Amino acid sequence: MEHQPPASNFPGVRVIHAPNDDDFSRLPTRDELRLAIQAARQAVPILQGGGKVLSTCYMGLNRSGLVSALTLHLWLGVSGDEAIQMVRRGRKGSMRNPGFQTVLSRLSRSGA
């Protein structure tokens, strides 16, 4: 079950919703990845323009971490492993879903 506070609670911040499953027993499905990538693609131009984006989920650890890591990859061109480490530095205890880690670890650096 998902519970998110209304976007109006965060003035000046763009809230992008990407409800997903945090199932530790499997890789994310194509549709789940598509949803997370779409959210990341929405976040990048906002960040490039100096805006703020909120990526959140119930615990703020894995699903929001996936979107954050994908955003960092697309925005900064870092590898998936680097993005995981960046997210973990910002949010202790995050990015523990093995399926999310596997998918992200396949992303190499890109020219940002």
C-alpha positions as CSV (number, residue, x, y, z in Angstrom):
1,M,0.0,0.0,0.0
2,E,1.3,3.4,-0.9
3,H,0.9,6.5,1.2
4,Q,2.3,9.8,-0.1
5,P,1.7,13.2,1.3
6,P,0.2,15.7,-1.1
7,A,2.6,17.6,-3.4
8,S,1.3,20.9,-1.8
9,N,3.2,20.0,1.3
10,F,6.4,20.7,-0.6
11,P,6.3,24.2,-2.0
12,G,9.0,25.0,-4.7
13,V,9.6,21.3,-5.2
14,R,8.4,19.2,-8.1
15,V,7.0,15.9,-6.9
16,I,7.0,13.1,-9.4
17,H,5.1,10.0,-8.7
18,A,6.4,6.6,-9.9
19,P,4.5,4.0,-7.7
20,N,6.4,0.7,-8.0
21,D,6.9,-2.6,-6.3
22,D,9.8,-3.2,-4.0
23,D,9.8,-7.0,-4.3
24,F,13.2,-8.3,-3.2
25,S,12.6,-11.7,-4.7
26,R,12.9,-10.7,-8.4
27,L,14.1,-8.2,-10.9
28,P,11.8,-5.3,-11.7
29,T,9.5,-5.9,-14.7
30,R,9.8,-3.9,-17.9
31,D,6.8,-1.9,-16.9
32,E,8.2,-1.1,-13.5
33,L,11.5,-0.1,-15.0
34,R,9.7,2.0,-17.6
35,L,7.9,3.9,-14.8
36,A,11.1,4.6,-12.9
37,I,12.9,5.7,-16.1
38,Q,10.1,8.0,-17.0
39,A,10.2,9.6,-13.6
40,A,14.0,10.0,-13.9
41,R,13.6,11.6,-17.3
42,Q,11.1,14.0,-15.9
43,A,13.5,15.0,-13.1
44,V,16.6,15.7,-15.2
45,P,15.4,18.9,-17.0
46,I,14.1,20.2,-13.7
47,L,17.4,19.7,-12.0
48,Q,19.3,21.0,-15.0
49,G,17.2,24.2,-14.7
50,G,18.2,24.6,-11.0
51,G,14.9,23.2,-9.7
52,K,14.2,20.8,-6.9
53,V,12.7,17.3,-7.3
54,L,11.3,15.0,-4.6
55,S,11.7,11.3,-5.0
56,T,10.0,9.5,-2.2
57,C,8.4,6.2,-1.3
58,Y,7.0,4.7,1.9
59,M,10.3,4.1,3.6
60,G,12.5,6.3,1.3
61,L,15.0,3.6,0.7
62,N,14.6,1.5,-2.4
63,R,11.9,2.7,-4.9
64,S,12.8,6.3,-4.4
65,G,16.5,5.2,-4.5
66,L,15.9,3.6,-7.9
67,V,14.5,6.7,-9.4
68,S,17.2,8.8,-7.8
69,A,20.0,6.6,-9.1
70,L,18.5,6.5,-12.6
71,T,18.2,10.3,-12.4
72,L,21.9,10.6,-11.4
73,H,22.9,8.3,-14.3
74,L,20.9,10.3,-16.9
75,W,21.8,13.7,-15.5
76,L,25.5,13.3,-14.6
77,G,26.4,10.3,-16.7
78,V,27.7,8.2,-13.8
79,S,27.6,4.4,-13.9
80,G,24.8,2.6,-12.1
81,D,27.2,1.4,-9.4
82,E,28.4,5.0,-8.9
83,A,24.8,6.2,-8.7
84,I,24.0,3.6,-6.1
85,Q,26.9,4.8,-3.9
86,M,25.8,8.4,-4.3
87,V,22.3,7.6,-3.2
88,R,23.6,5.6,-0.3
89,R,25.7,8.5,0.8
90,G,22.7,10.7,0.8
91,R,20.3,8.2,2.4
92,K,21.9,5.6,4.8
93,G,20.4,2.2,4.5
94,S,19.0,2.7,1.0
95,M,19.4,0.8,-2.2
96,R,19.2,-2.7,-0.7
97,N,16.8,-4.3,-3.2
98,P,19.0,-6.8,-5.0
99,G,16.9,-6.6,-8.2
100,F,17.3,-2.8,-8.4
101,Q,21.0,-3.2,-7.7
102,T,21.4,-5.7,-10.5
103,V,19.6,-3.5,-13.0
104,L,21.5,-0.4,-12.1
105,S,24.9,-2.3,-12.1
106,R,24.4,-2.9,-15.8
107,L,24.5,0.8,-16.5
108,S,27.9,2.0,-17.6
109,R,29.1,5.6,-17.5
110,S,27.8,7.8,-20.3
111,G,28.9,11.1,-21.6
112,A,26.8,13.7,-19.7
